[in-house]
C-alpha cells in the first residue's frame, strides 16, 4: 500500500503552513505589545502619533516640607534678652486700705485699737514710696559691648530697668534714649563679649515668607513662635510702615526680634491688633532698617532729630484726582500750612498737592512725613507741587521737630491722681497739641487696673469719653465722676495717626 503522508522539504501542507503563519503572527503581535508596555513603564519615548498634542508634564511640587527652626533658635536665642522694669509708686495718703477700714470698724463699735493701728488725722505718718514691677518685655543684643534694642513703650516711665541674659545673668540697664514716634529704645548694660544679632535686609523680605519671633510673652522667657509675613508697608504709625505677620505675639513679646529663615533680624515686634487684649492672628513689627536708623541717632545724641516743613496733609483719592486733573491718584493734599513754617516761607498753599520731595516720589500721603522726617534739618530741598492743573517746583529749608521730651520737661505738665479706671493723666503740652493737631485731650502718664486690661497704654491721648469731648484733665475727671457707676466707659484714644474706641469695664 502506498503511504499517503509523504515527506518533503516543506513543512506540511499549504493549510498547515497557513495555520502556522497565523500563529506566528499572533505571537509576534503579543510580544510587540508586551515590549511596548515595558518600554512605557521604564520611561522610553513612544513613537509619536500622527495627530494630537502630546500630554503636558505635571509640574514639580513647589513646597517640599515645613521649615525647621531649631538651627535658628540655637543661633539667635543667645542674643535675645528679657527686660523687667520697676517703678516707685507713692501711695495715696487719702486712700482707705484694709488697716483704715479695720480701724473705722473698731471705732464705730467702741473697741480699743489693736497694736500697730494707724492714727487718724494729721498725726498719720507719711508712707514711703513702694517699688513694684511695672512690666515685662523683650529685647536683643545690638552690639557686643552691651547695647540692647527694645521698644520705647517697654522702658518709657520706668525708674529701673533690669536686663536678664539667656544665661540668667542680670544687669541694671541705663536707658540711652527712646523715640515714642517709632517706638524704638536703646539701653546699655555693663557687659562685654555679648553675641549681637545679624541685621537683615527688609527689601528682600517677601510676603508669604516664614519668620520667627523669640521673646518673653507673659514673662515666659525664651519663647519661640513662628508664622509668615502677611503684608509689608502696613500703615499703622506716624513715621513707620509696619511689617504685618501672623506670628503669635502677646504682652511681653514687645521689643523682641522678628527673624527670617537666614537667621537675620528683620523687625522689632511692637504691636498687635486685638479686640480682647490677646493675640488674634495679626501682629506688627518695626522694620529693622528704620529701627537701626533711630538707634544710631539715640546712641550718638540720646535723641532723634527729624525734619519738618509745617503742613497738614490728607490722602488724594480717585475722585479728587479726577476733579483736579491729576493723571492718577497720588501725592499728599496740603490741608493747612502753619504760619512762619518752612512750607509757608516757600509759598506752599492749602490745596496744593505735593508730588515729590527732594527728588523722592510721594506715592501716598503717608510717604511725606517719613521722607521729610528722615531729612536732616537745615537741608535745602525741592518740592514738586500740583497747583491748578500744572506742576510747580519750590525750594525750602527743612526745619526741625521740637524734642518732645525736652518740651514736656520745660512745661512741666502735672499728672492727676489715679482714678477709678486706673488711669493717671496729664495735660497736653503746646508742642504735643501742635504735633497731634488737636485742641484738647489728656495724655496717659500711667495705666493700671481696668484701663490696662482694656489695652490703654502710657502715651495714649484721650480725646473723648462717651459722647463728650475732653479738653483737659479737669474735664476728664469730671466726666469720669459723672459716669454711671458700674457701666463700661468708652474712651476715644489717639495713638499715632490712628484713633480708636476702647471699652473700659470698671
Buried (B, 14 or more C-beta within 10 A) or exposed (E): EEEEEEEEEEEEEEEEEEEEEEEEEEEEEEEEEEEEEEEEEEEEEEEEEEEEEEEEEEEEEEEEEEEEBEEBBEBBBBBBBBBBBBBEBEEEEEEEEEEBEBBEEBEEEEEEEEEEBBEEEEEEEEEEEEEEEBBBBBBBBBBEBBBBBBBBBBBBBBEBBBBBBBEEEEBEBEBBBBBBBBBBBBBBBEBEEBBBBBBBEBEEBEEEEBBBBBBBBEBEBBBBBBBEBBEBEBBBBBBBBBBBBBBBBBBBBBBBBBBBBEBBBBBBBBBBEBEEEBBEEBBBBBBBBBBBBBBEBBBEEBBBEBBBBBBBBEEBEEEBBEEBEBEEBBBBBBEEBBEEBBBBBBBBEEBBBBBBBBEBEBEBBBBBBBBBBBBEBEEEBEBBBBBEEEEBEBEBBBBEBBBBBEBBEEBEBEBBEBBBBBBBBBBBBEBBBBBBEBEBBBBBBBBBBBBBEBBBBBBBBBBBBBEBBBBBBEBBBEBBEEBEEEEEBBBBBBBBEEEEEBEBEB
